[in-house]
Amino acid sequence: MKEINIDATNAIIGRLASYVAKQALLGATINIYNCEKAIITGNPTLVREKYYYRIFKTGQPKRGPFISRMPDRFVRRMIRGMLEHKSERGKNAFKRIMCYMGTPADKKLTSVGKKADELPKLNYQTIGQLCTSIGGRV
């Protein structure tokens, strides 16, 4: 099995998540670093309101839905949405995906897809900013 180390800095999270999900289903072990610097596109106010509503206004606090406010867990949960996590194959693929905040010194990192700097007129915010605005600590 091969191991893929990905730098999520300025990467659009949807494109990153679809690539990671496919590679995990093919059997690769994937480590994603700098999750707090990944980018979620859309109007920042509307995105914040959507997640705020999901966390605080729906359901009951002790029964869920449980959405983590830590950037690394937030990204891993988004990737889980692109896997069939209830099947055995999807469970095994999800176990091979790990997300981290920050960068280790000794790893060589690759980037995936287009960066937000390459796309003109794009409304976005980082995952770290989103998690901070809904009550997390980065």
Buried (B, 14 or more C-beta within 10 A) or exposed (E): EEEBBBBBBBBBBBBBBBBBBEBBBEEBBBBBBBBBBBBBBEEBEEBBBBBBEEBEEEEEEEEEEEBBBBBBBBBBBBBBEBBBBEEEEBEEBBEBBEBBBEBEEEEEBEEBEEBBEEEEEEEBBBBBBBBBBBEBEB
